[in-house]
């Protein structure tokens, strides 16, 4: 399993396939939304300093974009641009969440592996 790092996120968001980039952003934002507490999800804010979910600066836009992706299974161009826009160091906005996204990817890989083992036992 490949680790999710700033570099891998930057590489994925640099893909020429807009649909692929949209899916990466949408799925990542849903992970981050799910890391928010329920009251943070409802109010589109970050009110707990628990180190998970969105930063305070990204809470509103991240929440509405994740919910939009869940509802419509796509993102608008401005949403893709917002999350793939690079800062002055050349790092996309989404990449600051690489540690949380890596944990989620590792957990999913472990779950998938357990399910595969269980299917092989049957």
Secondary structure as the mmCIF struct_conf table of DSSP 4:
data_model
#
loop_
_struct_conf.conf_type_id
_struct_conf.id
_struct_conf.beg_label_comp_id
_struct_conf.beg_label_asym_id
_struct_conf.beg_label_seq_id
_struct_conf.end_label_comp_id
_struct_conf.end_label_asym_id
_struct_conf.end_label_seq_id
HELX_LH_PP_P HELX_LH_PP_P1 UNK A 2 UNK A 4
HELX_RH_AL_P HELX_RH_AL_P1 UNK A 6 UNK A 13
TURN_TY1_P TURN_TY1_P1 UNK A 14 UNK A 14
BEND BEND1 UNK A 16 UNK A 16
HELX_RH_AL_P HELX_RH_AL_P2 UNK A 18 UNK A 35
BEND BEND2 UNK A 36 UNK A 36
HELX_RH_AL_P HELX_RH_AL_P3 UNK A 38 UNK A 43
TURN_TY1_P TURN_TY1_P2 UNK A 44 UNK A 44
BEND BEND3 UNK A 45 UNK A 45
BEND BEND4 UNK A 50 UNK A 51
BEND BEND5 UNK A 53 UNK A 53
TURN_TY1_P TURN_TY1_P3 UNK A 56 UNK A 58
HELX_RH_AL_P HELX_RH_AL_P4 UNK A 59 UNK A 72
BEND BEND6 UNK A 73 UNK A 74
HELX_RH_AL_P HELX_RH_AL_P5 UNK A 77 UNK A 84
STRN STRN1 UNK A 86 UNK A 86
TURN_TY1_P TURN_TY1_P4 UNK A 88 UNK A 89
BEND BEND7 UNK A 90 UNK A 90
STRN STRN2 UNK A 92 UNK A 92
HELX_RH_3T_P HELX_RH_3T_P1 UNK A 93 UNK A 97
HELX_RH_AL_P HELX_RH_AL_P6 UNK A 98 UNK A 121
#
